Amino acid sequence: MRQVYGWDFAPRTAFERQTVDHLFGEIWADGKLSVRDRRLILIGLTAGSGQEDVTALQLDAAMRLGELDADDLRDIVVFLAHYAGWSRAAKLNTEVENLIARLGETERTDPEHPLP
């Protein structure tokens, strides 16, 4: 989970353990696609399906871990507007600009010391 989000998570329930073990131990870690590639796919999917909470998590992790910068995020908004629709892109744009304002244009967080 640290490689994907920059922090660790201690599962407390059987459901959480299964999710963490399978999703992060197998799906994200299989090596066939990079974490960045998987994140781009997930951003497109979640933004297009209106899952703003998951999209926000992915955008934050991508920027903090140095996978995407402010210009990349803004390009994603423009690209997805044509496929996901302008109203979803408008919400995504607000999320992106708020994230950039919070983290700064080029700020990166050391994965060993992630933001809370």
MODELLER restraints for C-alpha pairs under 7 A, 6 or more apart:
rsr = mdl.restraints
at = mdl.atoms
rsr.add(forms.Gaussian(group=physical.xy_distance, feature=features.Distance(at['CA:1:A'], at['CA:7:A']), mean=6.55, stdev=0.5))
rsr.add(forms.Gaussian(group=physical.xy_distance, feature=features.Distance(at['CA:1:A'], at['CA:8:A']), mean=5.80, stdev=0.5))
rsr.add(forms.Gaussian(group=physical.xy_distance, feature=features.Distance(at['CA:1:A'], at['CA:24:A']), mean=5.67, stdev=0.5))
rsr.add(forms.Gaussian(group=physical.xy_distance, feature=features.Distance(at['CA:2:A'], at['CA:8:A']), mean=5.23, stdev=0.5))
rsr.add(forms.Gaussian(group=physical.xy_distance, feature=features.Distance(at['CA:4:A'], at['CA:35:A']), mean=6.64, stdev=0.5))
rsr.add(forms.Gaussian(group=physical.xy_distance, feature=features.Distance(at['CA:5:A'], at['CA:61:A']), mean=5.32, stdev=0.5))
rsr.add(forms.Gaussian(group=physical.xy_distance, feature=features.Distance(at['CA:6:A'], at['CA:65:A']), mean=6.93, stdev=0.5))
rsr.add(forms.Gaussian(group=physical.xy_distance, feature=features.Distance(at['CA:6:A'], at['CA:111:A']), mean=4.75, stdev=0.5))
rsr.add(forms.Gaussian(group=physical.xy_distance, feature=features.Distance(at['CA:6:A'], at['CA:114:A']), mean=5.95, stdev=0.5))
rsr.add(forms.Gaussian(group=physical.xy_distance, feature=features.Distance(at['CA:7:A'], at['CA:114:A']), mean=6.44, stdev=0.5))
rsr.add(forms.Gaussian(group=physical.xy_distance, feature=features.Distance(at['CA:11:A'], at['CA:17:A']), mean=5.18, stdev=0.5))
rsr.add(forms.Gaussian(group=physical.xy_distance, feature=features.Distance(at['CA:28:A'], at['CA:35:A']), mean=6.73, stdev=0.5))
rsr.add(forms.Gaussian(group=physical.xy_distance, feature=features.Distance(at['CA:36:A'], at['CA:67:A']), mean=6.00, stdev=0.5))
rsr.add(forms.Gaussian(group=physical.xy_distance, feature=features.Distance(at['CA:39:A'], at['CA:58:A']), mean=6.59, stdev=0.5))
rsr.add(forms.Gaussian(group=physical.xy_distance, feature=features.Distance(at['CA:43:A'], at['CA:55:A']), mean=5.49, stdev=0.5))
rsr.add(forms.Gaussian(group=physical.xy_distance, feature=features.Distance(at['CA:43:A'], at['CA:58:A']), mean=6.45, stdev=0.5))
rsr.add(forms.Gaussian(group=physical.xy_distance, feature=features.Distance(at['CA:44:A'], at['CA:80:A']), mean=6.98, stdev=0.5))
rsr.add(forms.Gaussian(group=physical.xy_distance, feature=features.Distance(at['CA:46:A'], at['CA:52:A']), mean=6.87, stdev=0.5))
rsr.add(forms.Gaussian(group=physical.xy_distance, feature=features.Distance(at['CA:46:A'], at['CA:54:A']), mean=6.48, stdev=0.5))
rsr.add(forms.Gaussian(group=physical.xy_distance, feature=features.Distance(at['CA:46:A'], at['CA:55:A']), mean=5.53, stdev=0.5))
rsr.add(forms.Gaussian(group=physical.xy_distance, feature=features.Distance(at['CA:47:A'], at['CA:55:A']), mean=5.88, stdev=0.5))
rsr.add(forms.Gaussian(group=physical.xy_distance, feature=features.Distance(at['CA:47:A'], at['CA:88:A']), mean=6.91, stdev=0.5))
rsr.add(forms.Gaussian(group=physical.xy_distance, feature=features.Distance(at['CA:47:A'], at['CA:92:A']), mean=7.00, stdev=0.5))
rsr.add(forms.Gaussian(group=physical.xy_distance, feature=features.Distance(at['CA:48:A'], at['CA:84:A']), mean=4.65, stdev=0.5))
rsr.add(forms.Gaussian(group=physical.xy_distance, feature=features.Distance(at['CA:50:A'], at['CA:88:A']), mean=6.86, stdev=0.5))
rsr.add(forms.Gaussian(group=physical.xy_distance, feature=features.Distance(at['CA:56:A'], at['CA:95:A']), mean=6.79, stdev=0.5))
rsr.add(forms.Gaussian(group=physical.xy_distance, feature=features.Distance(at['CA:60:A'], at['CA:99:A']), mean=6.85, stdev=0.5))
rsr.add(forms.Gaussian(group=physical.xy_distance, feature=features.Distance(at['CA:62:A'], at['CA:68:A']), mean=5.40, stdev=0.5))
rsr.add(forms.Gaussian(group=physical.xy_distance, feature=features.Distance(at['CA:63:A'], at['CA:69:A']), mean=5.70, stdev=0.5))
rsr.add(forms.Gaussian(group=physical.xy_distance, feature=features.Distance(at['CA:63:A'], at['CA:108:A']), mean=6.77, stdev=0.5))
rsr.add(forms.Gaussian(group=physical.xy_distance, feature=features.Distance(at['CA:64:A'], at['CA:108:A']), mean=4.78, stdev=0.5))
rsr.add(forms.Gaussian(group=physical.xy_distance, feature=features.Distance(at['CA:64:A'], at['CA:109:A']), mean=5.00, stdev=0.5))
rsr.add(forms.Gaussian(group=physical.xy_distance, feature=features.Distance(at['CA:65:A'], at['CA:108:A']), mean=6.24, stdev=0.5))
rsr.add(forms.Gaussian(group=physical.xy_distance, feature=features.Distance(at['CA:65:A'], at['CA:109:A']), mean=6.26, stdev=0.5))
rsr.add(forms.Gaussian(group=physical.xy_distance, feature=features.Distance(at['CA:65:A'], at['CA:111:A']), mean=6.42, stdev=0.5))
rsr.add(forms.Gaussian(group=physical.xy_distance, feature=features.Distance(at['CA:66:A'], at['CA:108:A']), mean=5.89, stdev=0.5))
rsr.add(forms.Gaussian(group=physical.xy_distance, feature=features.Distance(at['CA:69:A'], at['CA:106:A']), mean=6.39, stdev=0.5))
rsr.add(forms.Gaussian(group=physical.xy_distance, feature=features.Distance(at['CA:70:A'], at['CA:100:A']), mean=6.31, stdev=0.5))
rsr.add(forms.Gaussian(group=physical.xy_distance, feature=features.Distance(at['CA:70:A'], at['CA:105:A']), mean=5.52, stdev=0.5))
rsr.add(forms.Gaussian(group=physical.xy_distance, feature=features.Distance(at['CA:70:A'], at['CA:106:A']), mean=6.91, stdev=0.5))
rsr.add(forms.Gaussian(group=physical.xy_distance, feature=features.Distance(at['CA:73:A'], at['CA:96:A']), mean=6.53, stdev=0.5))
rsr.add(forms.Gaussian(group=physical.xy_distance, feature=features.Distance(at['CA:77:A'], at['CA:89:A']), mean=5.76, stdev=0.5))
rsr.add(forms.Gaussian(group=physical.xy_distance, feature=features.Distance(at['CA:77:A'], at['CA:92:A']), mean=6.42, stdev=0.5))
rsr.add(forms.Gaussian(group=physical.xy_distance, feature=features.Distance(at['CA:77:A'], at['CA:93:A']), mean=5.94, stdev=0.5))
rsr.add(forms.Gaussian(group=physical.xy_distance, feature=features.Distance(at['CA:80:A'], at['CA:89:A']), mean=6.47, stdev=0.5))
rsr.add(forms.Gaussian(group=physical.xy_distance, feature=features.Distance(at['CA:81:A'], at['CA:89:A']), mean=4.84, stdev=0.5))
